[in-house]
Amino acid sequence: DAMIAIKSEIDRVASGEWPLEASPLRNAPHPAEDLLAPHWDRPYAREYGAYPVESLRTSKYWPPVSRIDNAHGDRHLVCSCAPIESYADE
């Protein structure tokens, strides 16, 4: 289902219905904060951002954030947590 939906999105971009930079795949994932905000400036419906595949309506993971600096930030996360040793019982 996901691959079919992605192909459909590619076709809609190719036809000019959606600009490439504002397409659902480029804006994914769509966190609840974005979907519930009062302003929606994307060329596709909020509902499509929330549920691009029908099967997600029954089992959806809501990401806490959207992309972090696109692919670079998603692949090069920096943890600002205390060292693991600080959580050990003394």
Phi and psi in radians as a Rosetta constraint file:
Dihedral C 1 N 2 CA 2 C 2 CIRCULARHARMONIC -1.105 0.35
Dihedral N 2 CA 2 C 2 N 3 CIRCULARHARMONIC -0.764 0.35
Dihedral C 2 N 3 CA 3 C 3 CIRCULARHARMONIC -1.152 0.35
Dihedral N 3 CA 3 C 3 N 4 CIRCULARHARMONIC -0.637 0.35
Dihedral C 3 N 4 CA 4 C 4 CIRCULARHARMONIC -1.142 0.35
Dihedral N 4 CA 4 C 4 N 5 CIRCULARHARMONIC -0.731 0.35
Dihedral C 4 N 5 CA 5 C 5 CIRCULARHARMONIC -1.131 0.35
Dihedral N 5 CA 5 C 5 N 6 CIRCULARHARMONIC -0.711 0.35
Dihedral C 5 N 6 CA 6 C 6 CIRCULARHARMONIC -1.117 0.35
Dihedral N 6 CA 6 C 6 N 7 CIRCULARHARMONIC -0.740 0.35
Dihedral C 6 N 7 CA 7 C 7 CIRCULARHARMONIC -1.067 0.35
Dihedral N 7 CA 7 C 7 N 8 CIRCULARHARMONIC -0.698 0.35
Dihedral C 7 N 8 CA 8 C 8 CIRCULARHARMONIC -1.100 0.35
Dihedral N 8 CA 8 C 8 N 9 CIRCULARHARMONIC -0.711 0.35
Dihedral C 8 N 9 CA 9 C 9 CIRCULARHARMONIC -1.125 0.35
Dihedral N 9 CA 9 C 9 N 10 CIRCULARHARMONIC -0.728 0.35
Dihedral C 9 N 10 CA 10 C 10 CIRCULARHARMONIC -1.058 0.35
Dihedral N 10 CA 10 C 10 N 11 CIRCULARHARMONIC -0.744 0.35
Dihedral C 10 N 11 CA 11 C 11 CIRCULARHARMONIC -1.088 0.35
Dihedral N 11 CA 11 C 11 N 12 CIRCULARHARMONIC -0.678 0.35
Dihedral C 11 N 12 CA 12 C 12 CIRCULARHARMONIC -1.225 0.35
Dihedral N 12 CA 12 C 12 N 13 CIRCULARHARMONIC -0.589 0.35
Dihedral C 12 N 13 CA 13 C 13 CIRCULARHARMONIC -1.203 0.35
Dihedral N 13 CA 13 C 13 N 14 CIRCULARHARMONIC -0.786 0.35
Dihedral C 13 N 14 CA 14 C 14 CIRCULARHARMONIC -1.073 0.35
Dihedral N 14 CA 14 C 14 N 15 CIRCULARHARMONIC -0.591 0.35
Dihedral C 14 N 15 CA 15 C 15 CIRCULARHARMONIC -1.393 0.35
Dihedral N 15 CA 15 C 15 N 16 CIRCULARHARMONIC -0.158 0.35
Dihedral C 15 N 16 CA 16 C 16 CIRCULARHARMONIC 1.587 0.35
Dihedral N 16 CA 16 C 16 N 17 CIRCULARHARMONIC 0.019 0.35
Dihedral C 16 N 17 CA 17 C 17 CIRCULARHARMONIC -1.125 0.35
Dihedral N 17 CA 17 C 17 N 18 CIRCULARHARMONIC -0.699 0.35
Dihedral C 17 N 18 CA 18 C 18 CIRCULARHARMONIC -2.150 0.35
Dihedral N 18 CA 18 C 18 N 19 CIRCULARHARMONIC 2.387 0.35
Dihedral C 18 N 19 CA 19 C 19 CIRCULARHARMONIC -1.209 0.35
Dihedral N 19 CA 19 C 19 N 20 CIRCULARHARMONIC 2.548 0.35
Dihedral C 19 N 20 CA 20 C 20 CIRCULARHARMONIC -0.968 0.35
Dihedral N 20 CA 20 C 20 N 21 CIRCULARHARMONIC -0.834 0.35
Dihedral C 20 N 21 CA 21 C 21 CIRCULARHARMONIC -1.212 0.35
Dihedral N 21 CA 21 C 21 N 22 CIRCULARHARMONIC -0.320 0.35
Dihedral C 21 N 22 CA 22 C 22 CIRCULARHARMONIC -1.950 0.35
Dihedral N 22 CA 22 C 22 N 23 CIRCULARHARMONIC 0.357 0.35
Dihedral C 22 N 23 CA 23 C 23 CIRCULARHARMONIC -1.381 0.35
Dihedral N 23 CA 23 C 23 N 24 CIRCULARHARMONIC 2.743 0.35
Dihedral C 23 N 24 CA 24 C 24 CIRCULARHARMONIC -1.010 0.35
Dihedral N 24 CA 24 C 24 N 25 CIRCULARHARMONIC -0.675 0.35
Dihedral C 24 N 25 CA 25 C 25 CIRCULARHARMONIC -1.161 0.35
Dihedral N 25 CA 25 C 25 N 26 CIRCULARHARMONIC -0.654 0.35
Dihedral C 25 N 26 CA 26 C 26 CIRCULARHARMONIC -1.223 0.35
Dihedral N 26 CA 26 C 26 N 27 CIRCULARHARMONIC -0.499 0.35
Dihedral C 26 N 27 CA 27 C 27 CIRCULARHARMONIC -1.639 0.35
Dihedral N 27 CA 27 C 27 N 28 CIRCULARHARMONIC -0.090 0.35
Dihedral C 27 N 28 CA 28 C 28 CIRCULARHARMONIC -1.252 0.35
Dihedral N 28 CA 28 C 28 N 29 CIRCULARHARMONIC 2.592 0.35
Dihedral C 28 N 29 CA 29 C 29 CIRCULARHARMONIC -1.423 0.35
Dihedral N 29 CA 29 C 29 N 30 CIRCULARHARMONIC 2.768 0.35
Dihedral C 29 N 30 CA 30 C 30 CIRCULARHARMONIC -1.783 0.35
Dihedral N 30 CA 30 C 30 N 31 CIRCULARHARMONIC 1.737 0.35
Dihedral C 30 N 31 CA 31 C 31 CIRCULARHARMONIC -1.225 0.35
Dihedral N 31 CA 31 C 31 N 32 CIRCULARHARMONIC 2.751 0.35
Dihedral C 31 N 32 CA 32 C 32 CIRCULARHARMONIC -0.969 0.35
Dihedral N 32 CA 32 C 32 N 33 CIRCULARHARMONIC -0.641 0.35
Dihedral C 32 N 33 CA 33 C 33 CIRCULARHARMONIC -1.015 0.35
Dihedral N 33 CA 33 C 33 N 34 CIRCULARHARMONIC -0.715 0.35
Dihedral C 33 N 34 CA 34 C 34 CIRCULARHARMONIC -1.218 0.35
Dihedral N 34 CA 34 C 34 N 35 CIRCULARHARMONIC -0.745 0.35
Dihedral C 34 N 35 CA 35 C 35 CIRCULARHARMONIC -1.209 0.35
Dihedral N 35 CA 35 C 35 N 36 CIRCULARHARMONIC -0.492 0.35
Dihedral C 35 N 36 CA 36 C 36 CIRCULARHARMONIC -1.702 0.35
Dihedral N 36 CA 36 C 36 N 37 CIRCULARHARMONIC -0.071 0.35
Dihedral C 36 N 37 CA 37 C 37 CIRCULARHARMONIC -1.131 0.35
Dihedral N 37 CA 37 C 37 N 38 CIRCULARHARMONIC 2.627 0.35
Dihedral C 37 N 38 CA 38 C 38 CIRCULARHARMONIC -1.157 0.35
Dihedral N 38 CA 38 C 38 N 39 CIRCULARHARMONIC -0.474 0.35
Dihedral C 38 N 39 CA 39 C 39 CIRCULARHARMONIC -1.813 0.35
Dihedral N 39 CA 39 C 39 N 40 CIRCULARHARMONIC 2.284 0.35
Dihedral C 39 N 40 CA 40 C 40 CIRCULARHARMONIC -2.290 0.35
Dihedral N 40 CA 40 C 40 N 41 CIRCULARHARMONIC 1.946 0.35
Dihedral C 40 N 41 CA 41 C 41 CIRCULARHARMONIC -1.945 0.35
Dihedral N 41 CA 41 C 41 N 42 CIRCULARHARMONIC 0.396 0.35
Dihedral C 41 N 42 CA 42 C 42 CIRCULARHARMONIC -1.702 0.35
Dihedral N 42 CA 42 C 42 N 43 CIRCULARHARMONIC 2.662 0.35
Dihedral C 42 N 43 CA 43 C 43 CIRCULARHARMONIC -1.345 0.35
Dihedral N 43 CA 43 C 43 N 44 CIRCULARHARMONIC 0.023 0.35
Dihedral C 43 N 44 CA 44 C 44 CIRCULARHARMONIC -2.093 0.35
Dihedral N 44 CA 44 C 44 N 45 CIRCULARHARMONIC 2.790 0.35
Dihedral C 44 N 45 CA 45 C 45 CIRCULARHARMONIC -1.194 0.35
Dihedral N 45 CA 45 C 45 N 46 CIRCULARHARMONIC 2.604 0.35
Dihedral C 45 N 46 CA 46 C 46 CIRCULARHARMONIC -0.949 0.35
Dihedral N 46 CA 46 C 46 N 47 CIRCULARHARMONIC -0.722 0.35
Dihedral C 46 N 47 CA 47 C 47 CIRCULARHARMONIC -1.024 0.35
Dihedral N 47 CA 47 C 47 N 48 CIRCULARHARMONIC -0.657 0.35
Dihedral C 47 N 48 CA 48 C 48 CIRCULARHARMONIC -1.202 0.35
Dihedral N 48 CA 48 C 48 N 49 CIRCULARHARMONIC -0.631 0.35
Dihedral C 48 N 49 CA 49 C 49 CIRCULARHARMONIC -1.122 0.35
Dihedral N 49 CA 49 C 49 N 50 CIRCULARHARMONIC -0.649 0.35
Dihedral C 49 N 50 CA 50 C 50 CIRCULARHARMONIC -1.328 0.35
Dihedral N 50 CA 50 C 50 N 51 CIRCULARHARMONIC -0.739 0.35
Dihedral C 50 N 51 CA 51 C 51 CIRCULARHARMONIC -2.310 0.35
Dihedral N 51 CA 51 C 51 N 52 CIRCULARHARMONIC 1.290 0.35
Dihedral C 51 N 52 CA 52 C 52 CIRCULARHARMONIC -1.188 0.35
Dihedral N 52 CA 52 C 52 N 53 CIRCULARHARMONIC -0.331 0.35
Dihedral C 52 N 53 CA 53 C 53 CIRCULARHARMONIC -2.206 0.35
Dihedral N 53 CA 53 C 53 N 54 CIRCULARHARMONIC 2.290 0.35
Dihedral C 53 N 54 CA 54 C 54 CIRCULARHARMONIC -0.945 0.35
Dihedral N 54 CA 54 C 54 N 55 CIRCULARHARMONIC -0.642 0.35
Dihedral C 54 N 55 CA 55 C 55 CIRCULARHARMONIC -1.126 0.35
Dihedral N 55 CA 55 C 55 N 56 CIRCULARHARMONIC -0.310 0.35
Dihedral C 55 N 56 CA 56 C 56 CIRCULARHARMONIC -1.230 0.35
Dihedral N 56 CA 56 C 56 N 57 CIRCULARHARMONIC -0.285 0.35
Dihedral C 56 N 57 CA 57 C 57 CIRCULARHARMONIC -1.097 0.35
Dihedral N 57 CA 57 C 57 N 58 CIRCULARHARMONIC -0.481 0.35
Dihedral C 57 N 58 CA 58 C 58 CIRCULARHARMONIC -1.734 0.35
Dihedral N 58 CA 58 C 58 N 59 CIRCULARHARMONIC -0.308 0.35
Dihedral C 58 N 59 CA 59 C 59 CIRCULARHARMONIC -2.624 0.35
Dihedral N 59 CA 59 C 59 N 60 CIRCULARHARMONIC 1.634 0.35
Dihedral C 59 N 60 CA 60 C 60 CIRCULARHARMONIC -2.163 0.35
Dihedral N 60 CA 60 C 60 N 61 CIRCULARHARMONIC 2.279 0.35
Dihedral C 60 N 61 CA 61 C 61 CIRCULARHARMONIC -1.615 0.35
Dihedral N 61 CA 61 C 61 N 62 CIRCULARHARMONIC 2.169 0.35
Dihedral C 61 N 62 CA 62 C 62 CIRCULARHARMONIC -1.681 0.35
Dihedral N 62 CA 62 C 62 N 63 CIRCULARHARMONIC 1.891 0.35
Dihedral C 62 N 63 CA 63 C 63 CIRCULARHARMONIC -1.166 0.35
Dihedral N 63 CA 63 C 63 N 64 CIRCULARHARMONIC 2.466 0.35
Dihedral C 63 N 64 CA 64 C 64 CIRCULARHARMONIC -1.264 0.35
Dihedral N 64 CA 64 C 64 N 65 CIRCULARHARMONIC -0.402 0.35
Dihedral C 64 N 65 CA 65 C 65 CIRCULARHARMONIC -2.454 0.35
Dihedral N 65 CA 65 C 65 N 66 CIRCULARHARMONIC 2.857 0.35
Dihedral C 65 N 66 CA 66 C 66 CIRCULARHARMONIC -1.508 0.35
Dihedral N 66 CA 66 C 66 N 67 CIRCULARHARMONIC -2.787 0.35
Dihedral C 66 N 67 CA 67 C 67 CIRCULARHARMONIC -1.152 0.35
Dihedral N 67 CA 67 C 67 N 68 CIRCULARHARMONIC 2.604 0.35
Dihedral C 67 N 68 CA 68 C 68 CIRCULARHARMONIC -1.906 0.35
Dihedral N 68 CA 68 C 68 N 69 CIRCULARHARMONIC 1.823 0.35
Dihedral C 68 N 69 CA 69 C 69 CIRCULARHARMONIC 0.945 0.35
Dihedral N 69 CA 69 C 69 N 70 CIRCULARHARMONIC 0.765 0.35
Dihedral C 69 N 70 CA 70 C 70 CIRCULARHARMONIC 0.910 0.35
Dihedral N 70 CA 70 C 70 N 71 CIRCULARHARMONIC -2.572 0.35
Dihedral C 70 N 71 CA 71 C 71 CIRCULARHARMONIC -1.149 0.35
Dihedral N 71 CA 71 C 71 N 72 CIRCULARHARMONIC -0.608 0.35
Dihedral C 71 N 72 CA 72 C 72 CIRCULARHARMONIC -1.060 0.35
Dihedral N 72 CA 72 C 72 N 73 CIRCULARHARMONIC -0.873 0.35
Dihedral C 72 N 73 CA 73 C 73 CIRCULARHARMONIC -1.164 0.35
Dihedral N 73 CA 73 C 73 N 74 CIRCULARHARMONIC -0.600 0.35
Dihedral C 73 N 74 CA 74 C 74 CIRCULARHARMONIC -1.152 0.35
Dihedral N 74 CA 74 C 74 N 75 CIRCULARHARMONIC -0.526 0.35
Dihedral C 74 N 75 CA 75 C 75 CIRCULARHARMONIC -1.660 0.35
Dihedral N 75 CA 75 C 75 N 76 CIRCULARHARMONIC -0.238 0.35
Dihedral C 75 N 76 CA 76 C 76 CIRCULARHARMONIC -2.198 0.35
Dihedral N 76 CA 76 C 76 N 77 CIRCULARHARMONIC 0.946 0.35
Dihedral C 76 N 77 CA 77 C 77 CIRCULARHARMONIC -1.199 0.35
Dihedral N 77 CA 77 C 77 N 78 CIRCULARHARMONIC 2.553 0.35
Dihedral C 77 N 78 CA 78 C 78 CIRCULARHARMONIC -2.091 0.35
Dihedral N 78 CA 78 C 78 N 79 CIRCULARHARMONIC 2.145 0.35
Dihedral C 78 N 79 CA 79 C 79 CIRCULARHARMONIC -1.510 0.35
Dihedral N 79 CA 79 C 79 N 80 CIRCULARHARMONIC 2.293 0.35
Dihedral C 79 N 80 CA 80 C 80 CIRCULARHARMONIC -1.847 0.35
Dihedral N 80 CA 80 C 80 N 81 CIRCULARHARMONIC 0.428 0.35
Dihedral C 80 N 81 CA 81 C 81 CIRCULARHARMONIC -1.377 0.35
Dihedral N 81 CA 81 C 81 N 82 CIRCULARHARMONIC 2.776 0.35
Dihedral C 81 N 82 CA 82 C 82 CIRCULARHARMONIC -1.174 0.35
Dihedral N 82 CA 82 C 82 N 83 CIRCULARHARMONIC 2.732 0.35
Dihedral C 82 N 83 CA 83 C 83 CIRCULARHARMONIC -1.019 0.35
Dihedral N 83 CA 83 C 83 N 84 CIRCULARHARMONIC 2.613 0.35
Dihedral C 83 N 84 CA 84 C 84 CIRCULARHARMONIC -1.004 0.35
Dihedral N 84 CA 84 C 84 N 85 CIRCULARHARMONIC -0.556 0.35
Dihedral C 84 N 85 CA 85 C 85 CIRCULARHARMONIC -1.070 0.35
Dihedral N 85 CA 85 C 85 N 86 CIRCULARHARMONIC -0.493 0.35
Dihedral C 85 N 86 CA 86 C 86 CIRCULARHARMONIC -1.214 0.35
Dihedral N 86 CA 86 C 86 N 87 CIRCULARHARMONIC -0.272 0.35
Dihedral C 86 N 87 CA 87 C 87 CIRCULARHARMONIC -1.626 0.35
Dihedral N 87 CA 87 C 87 N 88 CIRCULARHARMONIC -0.114 0.35
Dihedral C 87 N 88 CA 88 C 88 CIRCULARHARMONIC -1.256 0.35
Dihedral N 88 CA 88 C 88 N 89 CIRCULARHARMONIC 2.499 0.35
Dihedral C 88 N 89 CA 89 C 89 CIRCULARHARMONIC -1.246 0.35
Dihedral N 89 CA 89 C 89 N 90 CIRCULARHARMONIC 2.396 0.35
